[in-house]
Amino acid sequence: MIKFLLPIVIFIAAVYGISYFWTNSSTKGKKSIALSLIIALIICISLIIYLIID
């Protein structure tokens, strides 16, 4: 049960945290948040592709 519940809770907490920091940041902060999310997405996609191929 915790295998299915924990990722959902982590995802909701991450979305809430990102939206909280997004609304309370300046333009420079929003650019850095967007850049870090793009980099994290690229790393995750690359890791998934690597694990599927390997």
N, C-alpha and C positions, 0 to 999 in steps of 0.2 A: 504494500500500500504506500509506503514512504517513497518507493522508487517512482511512483506516478505523481504523488502529491508534492514532493519537494521541488521538482523542476517547474511546476506550475506556480508555486509560491515564489520561487526565485525570479521567474519571468515577470510576475506581477510587481514584485518589489523593484526590479530593474526598470520597468517602464515607469513606475511611479517616481522613482529617484531621478531618472533622466528628465521627465516632464517637470519635476520640481526645480531642478537646477536650470533647465531651459528657461522657465518663466522668470527666475530670479537672477539671470545673468545679463551682462551687457552684450553688445554686438561682438566684441572680441571674444568673450566667453562662449557665445553661441558658435562662432567659427571654430574654436578649439574643440568644443563638444562634437560638432559635426565631423571634424577631421578625425577625431579619435574613434568615433563610431564607424566611419568609413574604413579606417585602418583595421579595426577589430573585425568588421564584416569580411574584408579581404583575407585576413588571416584565418578566420573560421572556414571560409569557402575553400581556401587552399588546403587546410588541414583535412577537411572532409574529402576532397578529391584525392589527396594523397592516401588517406586510409582506405578509400574505396578501391583505388588502383592496386595498392600494395597487398 
